[in-house]
């Protein structure tokens, strides 16, 4: 089967949204037009690299461009990780790879639906309440 010219995918985590484009290339991975190798903090970089390590050497002839916006550093890293894994899976078209990724961590292929609770009256946040005094 012939490979597509490019594959688009997306991933979400909290309020972060990542869009990924996978195309033939030289093995460059860029997050917001910056190489993945210089991404800080290191923990976020390692999180994004997880799907690349699971695929093996198949991504070395692909260029992966990810644009991420919204949320914080780790939320963006989780969203980018999901987008990259989905893009690689769509490009490679291997059922065993999909099962392997899902077995390792389901959030590689499925968006995390958890969101922040809204603040409610009577306190400082969603759960914290003002203390009562009985004296």
CNS distance restraints for C-alpha pairs under 8 A (distance, minus, plus):
assign (resid   3 and name CA) (resid  91 and name CA) 7.00 0.50 0.50
assign (resid   4 and name CA) (resid  91 and name CA) 7.29 0.50 0.50
assign (resid   5 and name CA) (resid  23 and name CA) 6.20 0.50 0.50
assign (resid   5 and name CA) (resid  24 and name CA) 7.38 0.50 0.50
assign (resid   6 and name CA) (resid  21 and name CA) 6.65 0.50 0.50
assign (resid   6 and name CA) (resid  22 and name CA) 5.48 0.50 0.50
assign (resid   6 and name CA) (resid  23 and name CA) 4.54 0.50 0.50
assign (resid   6 and name CA) (resid  24 and name CA) 7.52 0.50 0.50
assign (resid   6 and name CA) (resid  91 and name CA) 7.98 0.50 0.50
assign (resid   7 and name CA) (resid  21 and name CA) 5.63 0.50 0.50
assign (resid   7 and name CA) (resid  22 and name CA) 5.09 0.50 0.50
assign (resid   7 and name CA) (resid  23 and name CA) 6.64 0.50 0.50
assign (resid   7 and name CA) (resid  87 and name CA) 6.19 0.50 0.50
assign (resid   7 and name CA) (resid  90 and name CA) 6.90 0.50 0.50
assign (resid   7 and name CA) (resid  91 and name CA) 6.41 0.50 0.50
assign (resid   8 and name CA) (resid  19 and name CA) 7.24 0.50 0.50
assign (resid   8 and name CA) (resid  20 and name CA) 5.62 0.50 0.50
assign (resid   8 and name CA) (resid  21 and name CA) 4.66 0.50 0.50
assign (resid   8 and name CA) (resid  22 and name CA) 6.52 0.50 0.50
assign (resid   8 and name CA) (resid  87 and name CA) 6.32 0.50 0.50
assign (resid   9 and name CA) (resid  19 and name CA) 5.89 0.50 0.50
assign (resid   9 and name CA) (resid  20 and name CA) 5.13 0.50 0.50
assign (resid   9 and name CA) (resid  21 and name CA) 6.61 0.50 0.50
assign (resid   9 and name CA) (resid  83 and name CA) 5.49 0.50 0.50
assign (resid   9 and name CA) (resid  84 and name CA) 7.46 0.50 0.50
assign (resid   9 and name CA) (resid  86 and name CA) 6.12 0.50 0.50
assign (resid   9 and name CA) (resid  87 and name CA) 5.22 0.50 0.50
assign (resid  10 and name CA) (resid  17 and name CA) 7.27 0.50 0.50
assign (resid  10 and name CA) (resid  18 and name CA) 5.42 0.50 0.50
assign (resid  10 and name CA) (resid  19 and name CA) 4.41 0.50 0.50
assign (resid  10 and name CA) (resid  20 and name CA) 5.87 0.50 0.50
assign (resid  10 and name CA) (resid  79 and name CA) 7.80 0.50 0.50
assign (resid  10 and name CA) (resid  80 and name CA) 7.85 0.50 0.50
assign (resid  10 and name CA) (resid  82 and name CA) 7.23 0.50 0.50
assign (resid  10 and name CA) (resid  83 and name CA) 4.48 0.50 0.50
assign (resid  10 and name CA) (resid  84 and name CA) 7.93 0.50 0.50
assign (resid  10 and name CA) (resid  86 and name CA) 7.46 0.50 0.50
assign (resid  10 and name CA) (resid  87 and name CA) 7.92 0.50 0.50
assign (resid  11 and name CA) (resid  17 and name CA) 5.96 0.50 0.50
assign (resid  11 and name CA) (resid  18 and name CA) 5.15 0.50 0.50
assign (resid  11 and name CA) (resid  19 and name CA) 6.66 0.50 0.50
assign (resid  11 and name CA) (resid  79 and name CA) 4.69 0.50 0.50
assign (resid  11 and name CA) (resid  80 and name CA) 6.27 0.50 0.50
assign (resid  11 and name CA) (resid  81 and name CA) 7.55 0.50 0.50
assign (resid  11 and name CA) (resid  82 and name CA) 5.00 0.50 0.50
assign (resid  11 and name CA) (resid  83 and name CA) 4.43 0.50 0.50
assign (resid  11 and name CA) (resid 111 and name CA) 6.21 0.50 0.50
assign (resid  12 and name CA) (resid  16 and name CA) 5.71 0.50 0.50
assign (resid  12 and name CA) (resid  17 and name CA) 4.69 0.50 0.50
assign (resid  12 and name CA) (resid  18 and name CA) 6.31 0.50 0.50
assign (resid  12 and name CA) (resid  78 and name CA) 7.60 0.50 0.50
assign (resid  12 and name CA) (resid  79 and name CA) 4.61 0.50 0.50
assign (resid  12 and name CA) (resid  80 and name CA) 7.88 0.50 0.50
assign (resid  12 and name CA) (resid  82 and name CA) 7.41 0.50 0.50
assign (resid  12 and name CA) (resid  83 and name CA) 7.98 0.50 0.50
assign (resid  12 and name CA) (resid 111 and name CA) 5.53 0.50 0.50
assign (resid  12 and name CA) (resid 112 and name CA) 6.99 0.50 0.50
assign (resid  13 and name CA) (resid  17 and name CA) 6.77 0.50 0.50
assign (resid  13 and name CA) (resid  75 and name CA) 5.51 0.50 0.50
assign (resid  13 and name CA) (resid  76 and name CA) 7.07 0.50 0.50
assign (resid  13 and name CA) (resid  78 and name CA) 6.25 0.50 0.50
assign (resid  13 and name CA) (resid  79 and name CA) 5.13 0.50 0.50
assign (resid  13 and name CA) (resid 111 and name CA) 6.44 0.50 0.50
assign (resid  13 and name CA) (resid 112 and name CA) 5.67 0.50 0.50
assign (resid  13 and name CA) (resid 113 and name CA) 7.41 0.50 0.50
assign (resid  13 and name CA) (resid 114 and name CA) 7.90 0.50 0.50
assign (resid  14 and name CA) (resid  71 and name CA) 6.77 0.50 0.50
assign (resid  14 and name CA) (resid  75 and name CA) 6.43 0.50 0.50
assign (resid  14 and name CA) (resid 112 and name CA) 7.47 0.50 0.50
assign (resid  14 and name CA) (resid 113 and name CA) 7.54 0.50 0.50
assign (resid  14 and name CA) (resid 114 and name CA) 6.62 0.50 0.50
assign (resid  14 and name CA) (resid 115 and name CA) 5.40 0.50 0.50
assign (resid  14 and name CA) (resid 116 and name CA) 7.40 0.50 0.50
assign (resid  15 and name CA) (resid  70 and name CA) 5.61 0.50 0.50
assign (resid  15 and name CA) (resid  71 and name CA) 4.90 0.50 0.50
assign (resid  15 and name CA) (resid  75 and name CA) 7.56 0.50 0.50
assign (resid  15 and name CA) (resid 115 and name CA) 7.90 0.50 0.50
assign (resid  16 and name CA) (resid  68 and name CA) 6.93 0.50 0.50
assign (resid  16 and name CA) (resid  69 and name CA) 5.70 0.50 0.50
assign (resid  16 and name CA) (resid  70 and name CA) 4.33 0.50 0.50
assign (resid  16 and name CA) (resid  71 and name CA) 4.48 0.50 0.50
assign (resid  16 and name CA) (resid  72 and name CA) 7.30 0.50 0.50
assign (resid  16 and name CA) (resid  75 and name CA) 5.84 0.50 0.50
assign (resid  16 and name CA) (resid  76 and name CA) 5.27 0.50 0.50
assign (resid  16 and name CA) (resid  79 and name CA) 6.33 0.50 0.50
assign (resid  17 and name CA) (resid  68 and name CA) 5.70 0.50 0.50
assign (resid  17 and name CA) (resid  69 and name CA) 5.66 0.50 0.50
assign (resid  17 and name CA) (resid  70 and name CA) 6.42 0.50 0.50
assign (resid  17 and name CA) (resid  76 and name CA) 7.03 0.50 0.50
assign (resid  17 and name CA) (resid  79 and name CA) 6.02 0.50 0.50
assign (resid  17 and name CA) (resid  80 and name CA) 7.81 0.50 0.50
assign (resid  18 and name CA) (resid  66 and name CA) 6.54 0.50 0.50
assign (resid  18 and name CA) (resid  67 and name CA) 5.61 0.50 0.50
assign (resid  18 and name CA) (resid  68 and name CA) 4.25 0.50 0.50
assign (resid  18 and name CA) (resid  69 and name CA) 6.64 0.50 0.50
assign (resid  18 and name CA) (resid  76 and name CA) 7.10 0.50 0.50
assign (resid  18 and name CA) (resid  79 and name CA) 5.40 0.50 0.50
assign (resid  18 and name CA) (resid  80 and name CA) 5.18 0.50 0.50
assign (resid  18 and name CA) (resid  83 and name CA) 6.22 0.50 0.50
assign (resid  19 and name CA) (resid  66 and name CA) 5.57 0.50 0.50
assign (resid  19 and name CA) (resid  67 and name CA) 5.33 0.50 0.50
assign (resid  19 and name CA) (resid  68 and name CA) 6.46 0.50 0.50
assign (resid  19 and name CA) (resid  80 and name CA) 7.42 0.50 0.50
assign (resid  19 and name CA) (resid  83 and name CA) 6.30 0.50 0.50
assign (resid  20 and name CA) (resid  64 and name CA) 6.86 0.50 0.50
assign (resid  20 and name CA) (resid  65 and name CA) 5.61 0.50 0.50
assign (resid  20 and name CA) (resid  66 and name CA) 4.33 0.50 0.50
assign (resid  20 and name CA) (resid  67 and name CA) 6.53 0.50 0.50
assign (resid  20 and name CA) (resid  80 and name CA) 7.58 0.50 0.50
assign (resid  20 and name CA) (resid  83 and name CA) 5.64 0.50 0.50
assign (resid  20 and name CA) (resid  84 and name CA) 6.23 0.50 0.50
assign (resid  20 and name CA) (resid  87 and name CA) 6.72 0.50 0.50
assign (resid  21 and name CA) (resid  64 and name CA) 5.78 0.50 0.50
assign (resid  21 and name CA) (resid  65 and name CA) 5.22 0.50 0.50
assign (resid  21 and name CA) (resid  66 and name CA) 6.48 0.50 0.50
assign (resid  21 and name CA) (resid  87 and name CA) 7.09 0.50 0.50
assign (resid  22 and name CA) (resid  62 and name CA) 6.64 0.50 0.50
assign (resid  22 and name CA) (resid  63 and name CA) 5.80 0.50 0.50
assign (resid  22 and name CA) (resid  64 and name CA) 4.68 0.50 0.50
assign (resid  22 and name CA) (resid  65 and name CA) 6.62 0.50 0.50
assign (resid  22 and name CA) (resid  87 and name CA) 6.20 0.50 0.50
assign (resid  22 and name CA) (resid  88 and name CA) 7.22 0.50 0.50
assign (resid  22 and name CA) (resid  91 and name CA) 7.42 0.50 0.50
assign (resid  23 and name CA) (resid  62 and name CA) 5.58 0.50 0.50
assign (resid  23 and name CA) (resid  63 and name CA) 5.34 0.50 0.50
assign (resid  23 and name CA) (resid  64 and name CA) 6.69 0.50 0.50
assign (resid  24 and name CA) (resid  61 and name CA) 6.10 0.50 0.50
assign (resid  24 and name CA) (resid  62 and name CA) 4.43 0.50 0.50
assign (resid  24 and name CA) (resid  63 and name CA) 5.80 0.50 0.50
assign (resid  25 and name CA) (resid  61 and name CA) 5.31 0.50 0.50
assign (resid  25 and name CA) (resid  62 and name CA) 4.49 0.50 0.50
assign (resid  25 and name CA) (resid  63 and name CA) 4.74 0.50 0.50
assign (resid  26 and name CA) (resid  60 and name CA) 6.40 0.50 0.50
assign (resid  26 and name CA) (resid  61 and name CA) 4.96 0.50 0.50
assign (resid  26 and name CA) (resid  62 and name CA) 5.78 0.50 0.50
assign (resid  26 and name CA) (resid  63 and name CA) 6.10 0.50 0.50
assign (resid  27 and name CA) (resid  59 and name CA) 6.30 0.50 0.50
assign (resid  27 and name CA) (resid  60 and name CA) 4.23 0.50 0.50
assign (resid  27 and name CA) (resid  61 and name CA) 5.03 0.50 0.50
assign (resid  27 and name CA) (resid  62 and name CA) 4.87 0.50 0.50
assign (resid  27 and name CA) (resid  63 and name CA) 5.17 0.50 0.50
assign (resid  27 and name CA) (resid  64 and name CA) 7.58 0.50 0.50
assign (resid  28 and name CA) (resid  35 and name CA) 7.29 0.50 0.50
assign (resid  28 and name CA) (resid  60 and name CA) 7.84 0.50 0.50
assign (resid  28 and name CA) (resid  62 and name CA) 7.02 0.50 0.50
assign (resid  28 and name CA) (resid  63 and name CA) 4.88 0.50 0.50
assign (resid  28 and name CA) (resid  64 and name CA) 6.27 0.50 0.50
assign (resid  29 and name CA) (resid  35 and name CA) 5.97 0.50 0.50
assign (resid  29 and name CA) (resid  36 and name CA) 5.67 0.50 0.50
assign (resid  29 and name CA) (resid  63 and name CA) 5.96 0.50 0.50
assign (resid  29 and name CA) (resid  64 and name CA) 4.72 0.50 0.50
assign (resid  29 and name CA) (resid  65 and name CA) 6.01 0.50 0.50
assign (resid  29 and name CA) (resid  66 and name CA) 7.86 0.50 0.50
assign (resid  30 and name CA) (resid  34 and name CA) 5.05 0.50 0.50
assign (resid  30 and name CA) (resid  35 and name CA) 4.41 0.50 0.50
assign (resid  30 and name CA) (resid  36 and name CA) 5.35 0.50 0.50
assign (resid  30 and name CA) (resid  64 and name CA) 6.30 0.50 0.50
assign (resid  30 and name CA) (resid  65 and name CA) 4.97 0.50 0.50
assign (resid  30 and name CA) (resid  66 and name CA) 6.09 0.50 0.50
assign (resid  31 and name CA) (resid  35 and name CA) 6.33 0.50 0.50
assign (resid  31 and name CA) (resid  36 and name CA) 6.10 0.50 0.50
assign (resid  31 and name CA) (resid  39 and name CA) 7.96 0.50 0.50
assign (resid  31 and name CA) (resid  65 and name CA) 6.24 0.50 0.50
assign (resid  31 and name CA) (resid  66 and name CA) 4.81 0.50 0.50
assign (resid  31 and name CA) (resid  67 and name CA) 5.92 0.50 0.50
assign (resid  31 and name CA) (resid  68 and name CA) 7.28 0.50 0.50
assign (resid  32 and name CA) (resid  65 and name CA) 7.52 0.50 0.50
assign (resid  32 and name CA) (resid  66 and name CA) 6.00 0.50 0.50
assign (resid  32 and name CA) (resid  67 and name CA) 4.69 0.50 0.50
assign (resid  32 and name CA) (resid  68 and name CA) 6.42 0.50 0.50
assign (resid  33 and name CA) (resid  65 and name CA) 7.20 0.50 0.50
assign (resid  33 and name CA) (resid  66 and name CA) 7.68 0.50 0.50
assign (resid  33 and name CA) (resid  67 and name CA) 7.56 0.50 0.50
assign (resid  34 and name CA) (resid  38 and name CA) 7.49 0.50 0.50
assign (resid  34 and name CA) (resid  39 and name CA) 7.52 0.50 0.50
assign (resid  35 and name CA) (resid  39 and name CA) 6.96 0.50 0.50
assign (resid  36 and name CA) (resid  45 and name CA) 6.77 0.50 0.50
assign (resid  37 and name CA) (resid  45 and name CA) 7.63 0.50 0.50
assign (resid  39 and name CA) (resid  44 and name CA) 7.70 0.50 0.50
assign (resid  39 and name CA) (resid  45 and name CA) 5.90 0.50 0.50
assign (resid  40 and name CA) (resid  44 and name CA) 6.85 0.50 0.50
assign (resid  40 and name CA) (resid  45 and name CA) 6.66 0.50 0.50
assign (resid  41 and name CA) (resid  45 and name CA) 6.61 0.50 0.50
assign (resid  42 and name CA) (resid  46 and name CA) 6.16 0.50 0.50
assign (resid  43 and name CA) (resid  47 and name CA) 6.19 0.50 0.50
assign (resid  44 and name CA) (resid  48 and name CA) 6.39 0.50 0.50
assign (resid  44 and name CA) (resid  73 and name CA) 7.21 0.50 0.50
assign (resid  44 and name CA) (resid  74 and name CA) 6.01 0.50 0.50
assign (resid  44 and name CA) (resid  77 and name CA) 5.43 0.50 0.50
assign (resid  45 and name CA) (resid  49 and name CA) 6.24 0.50 0.50
assign (resid  45 and name CA) (resid  77 and name CA) 7.39 0.50 0.50
assign (resid  46 and name CA) (resid  50 and name CA) 6.39 0.50 0.50
assign (resid  47 and name CA) (resid  77 and name CA) 6.53 0.50 0.50
assign (resid  47 and name CA) (resid  78 and name CA) 7.03 0.50 0.50
assign (resid  47 and name CA) (resid  81 and name CA) 6.69 0.50 0.50
assign (resid  48 and name CA) (resid  52 and name CA) 7.91 0.50 0.50
assign (resid  48 and name CA) (resid  77 and name CA) 5.96 0.50 0.50
assign (resid  48 and name CA) (resid  78 and name CA) 7.09 0.50 0.50
assign (resid  48 and name CA) (resid  80 and name CA) 6.38 0.50 0.50
assign (resid  48 and name CA) (resid  81 and name CA) 4.55 0.50 0.50
assign (resid  48 and name CA) (resid  84 and name CA) 7.74 0.50 0.50
assign (resid  49 and name CA) (resid  53 and name CA) 6.37 0.50 0.50
assign (resid  49 and name CA) (resid  81 and name CA) 7.42 0.50 0.50
assign (resid  50 and name CA) (resid  54 and name CA) 6.36 0.50 0.50
assign (resid  50 and name CA) (resid  81 and name CA) 7.49 0.50 0.50
assign (resid  51 and name CA) (resid  55 and name CA) 6.26 0.50 0.50
assign (resid  51 and name CA) (resid  81 and name CA) 6.96 0.50 0.50
assign (resid  51 and name CA) (resid  84 and name CA) 7.05 0.50 0.50
assign (resid  51 and name CA) (resid  85 and name CA) 5.38 0.50 0.50
assign (resid  51 and name CA) (resid 101 and name CA) 7.54 0.50 0.50
assign (resid  51 and name CA) (resid 108 and name CA) 7.47 0.50 0.50
assign (resid  52 and name CA) (resid  56 and name CA) 6.56 0.50 0.50
assign (resid  52 and name CA) (resid  59 and name CA) 6.80 0.50 0.50
assign (resid  52 and name CA) (resid  85 and name CA) 7.67 0.50 0.50
assign (resid  54 and name CA) (resid 101 and name CA) 7.35 0.50 0.50
assign (resid  55 and name CA) (resid  59 and name CA) 7.07 0.50 0.50
assign (resid  55 and name CA) (resid  88 and name CA) 7.98 0.50 0.50
assign (resid  55 and name CA) (resid  97 and name CA) 7.33 0.50 0.50
assign (resid  58 and name CA) (resid  62 and name CA) 7.94 0.50 0.50
assign (resid  59 and name CA) (resid  63 and name CA) 7.89 0.50 0.50
assign (resid  59 and name CA) (resid  88 and name CA) 7.64 0.50 0.50
assign (resid  64 and name CA) (resid  84 and name CA) 7.55 0.50 0.50
assign (resid  66 and name CA) (resid  80 and name CA) 6.72 0.50 0.50
assign (resid  66 and name CA) (resid  83 and name CA) 7.83 0.50 0.50
assign (resid  66 and name CA) (resid  84 and name CA) 7.65 0.50 0.50
assign (resid  67 and name CA) (resid  80 and name CA) 7.97 0.50 0.50
assign (resid  68 and name CA) (resid  76 and name CA) 6.24 0.50 0.50
assign (resid  68 and name CA) (resid  79 and name CA) 7.70 0.50 0.50
assign (resid  68 and name CA) (resid  80 and name CA) 6.80 0.50 0.50
assign (resid  69 and name CA) (resid  76 and name CA) 7.08 0.50 0.50
assign (resid  70 and name CA) (resid  76 and name CA) 7.24 0.50 0.50
assign (resid  71 and name CA) (resid  75 and name CA) 5.80 0.50 0.50
assign (resid  71 and name CA) (resid  76 and name CA) 6.25 0.50 0.50
assign (resid  72 and name CA) (resid  76 and name CA) 6.03 0.50 0.50
assign (resid  73 and name CA) (resid  77 and name CA) 6.24 0.50 0.50
assign (resid  74 and name CA) (resid  78 and name CA) 6.12 0.50 0.50
assign (resid  75 and name CA) (resid  79 and name CA) 6.20 0.50 0.50
assign (resid  76 and name CA) (resid  80 and name CA) 6.02 0.50 0.50
assign (resid  77 and name CA) (resid  81 and name CA) 6.03 0.50 0.50
assign (resid  78 and name CA) (resid  82 and name CA) 6.33 0.50 0.50
assign (resid  79 and name CA) (resid  83 and name CA) 6.27 0.50 0.50
assign (resid  79 and name CA) (resid 111 and name CA) 7.79 0.50 0.50
assign (resid  80 and name CA) (resid  84 and name CA) 6.04 0.50 0.50
assign (resid  81 and name CA) (resid  85 and name CA) 6.16 0.50 0.50
assign (resid  81 and name CA) (resid 108 and name CA) 6.49 0.50 0.50
assign (resid  82 and name CA) (resid  86 and name CA) 6.13 0.50 0.50
assign (resid  82 and name CA) (resid 107 and name CA) 6.75 0.50 0.50
assign (resid  82 and name CA) (resid 108 and name CA) 4.64 0.50 0.50
assign (resid  82 and name CA) (resid 109 and name CA) 5.67 0.50 0.50
assign (resid  82 and name CA) (resid 110 and name CA) 7.19 0.50 0.50
assign (resid  82 and name CA) (resid 111 and name CA) 7.13 0.50 0.50
assign (resid  83 and name CA) (resid  87 and name CA) 6.06 0.50 0.50
assign (resid  83 and name CA) (resid 109 and name CA) 7.99 0.50 0.50
assign (resid  84 and name CA) (resid  88 and name CA) 6.11 0.50 0.50
assign (resid  85 and name CA) (resid  89 and name CA) 6.10 0.50 0.50
assign (resid  85 and name CA) (resid 108 and name CA) 5.99 0.50 0.50
assign (resid  85 and name CA) (resid 109 and name CA) 6.50 0.50 0.50
assign (resid  86 and name CA) (resid  90 and name CA) 6.13 0.50 0.50
assign (resid  86 and name CA) (resid 108 and name CA) 7.54 0.50 0.50
assign (resid  86 and name CA) (resid 109 and name CA) 5.91 0.50 0.50
assign (resid  87 and name CA) (resid  91 and name CA) 6.18 0.50 0.50
assign (resid  88 and name CA) (resid  92 and name CA) 5.98 0.50 0.50
assign (resid  89 and name CA) (resid  93 and name CA) 5.66 0.50 0.50
assign (resid  89 and name CA) (resid  94 and name CA) 6.79 0.50 0.50
assign (resid  89 and name CA) (resid  97 and name CA) 7.16 0.50 0.50
assign (resid  89 and name CA) (resid  98 and name CA) 6.59 0.50 0.50
assign (resid  94 and name CA) (resid  98 and name CA) 6.64 0.50 0.50
assign (resid  95 and name CA) (resid  99 and name CA) 6.43 0.50 0.50
assign (resid  96 and name CA) (resid 100 and name CA) 6.07 0.50 0.50
assign (resid  97 and name CA) (resid 101 and name CA) 6.11 0.50 0.50
assign (resid  98 and name CA) (resid 102 and name CA) 6.13 0.50 0.50
assign (resid  99 and name CA) (resid 103 and name CA) 6.00 0.50 0.50
assign (resid 100 and name CA) (resid 104 and name CA) 6.22 0.50 0.50
assign (resid 101 and name CA) (resid 105 and name CA) 6.22 0.50 0.50
assign (resid 101 and name CA) (resid 106 and name CA) 7.05 0.50 0.50
assign (resid 101 and name CA) (resid 108 and name CA) 6.60 0.50 0.50
assign (resid 101 and name CA) (resid 109 and name CA) 7.43 0.50 0.50
assign (resid 102 and name CA) (resid 106 and name CA) 4.43 0.50 0.50
assign (resid 102 and name CA) (resid 107 and name CA) 7.56 0.50 0.50
assign (resid 102 and name CA) (resid 108 and name CA) 6.78 0.50 0.50
assign (resid 102 and name CA) (resid 109 and name CA) 6.67 0.50 0.50
assign (resid 106 and name CA) (resid 110 and name CA) 6.09 0.50 0.50
assign (resid 107 and name CA) (resid 111 and name CA) 5.98 0.50 0.50
assign (resid 107 and name CA) (resid 112 and name CA) 6.36 0.50 0.50
assign (resid 117 and name CA) (resid 126 and name CA) 5.78 0.50 0.50
assign (resid 118 and name CA) (resid 125 and name CA) 7.58 0.50 0.50
assign (resid 118 and name CA) (resid 126 and name CA) 5.64 0.50 0.50
assign (resid 119 and name CA) (resid 124 and name CA) 7.28 0.50 0.50
assign (resid 119 and name CA) (resid 125 and name CA) 4.67 0.50 0.50
assign (resid 119 and name CA) (resid 126 and name CA) 4.18 0.50 0.50
assign (resid 119 and name CA) (resid 127 and name CA) 7.79 0.50 0.50
assign (resid 120 and name CA) (resid 124 and name CA) 7.91 0.50 0.50
assign (resid 120 and name CA) (resid 125 and name CA) 6.42 0.50 0.50
assign (resid 120 and name CA) (resid 126 and name CA) 5.44 0.50 0.50
assign (resid 120 and name CA) (resid 127 and name CA) 7.77 0.50 0.50
assign (resid 122 and name CA) (resid 129 and name CA) 5.81 0.50 0.50
assign (resid 122 and name CA) (resid 130 and name CA) 6.37 0.50 0.50
assign (resid 123 and name CA) (resid 127 and name CA) 7.50 0.50 0.50
assign (resid 123 and name CA) (resid 128 and name CA) 5.50 0.50 0.50
assign (resid 123 and name CA) (resid 129 and name CA) 4.07 0.50 0.50
assign (resid 123 and name CA) (resid 130 and name CA) 5.26 0.50 0.50
assign (resid 124 and name CA) (resid 128 and name CA) 5.89 0.50 0.50
assign (resid 124 and name CA) (resid 129 and name CA) 6.63 0.50 0.50
assign (resid 124 and name CA) (resid 130 and name CA) 7.71 0.50 0.50
assign (resid 125 and name CA) (resid 129 and name CA) 7.67 0.50 0.50
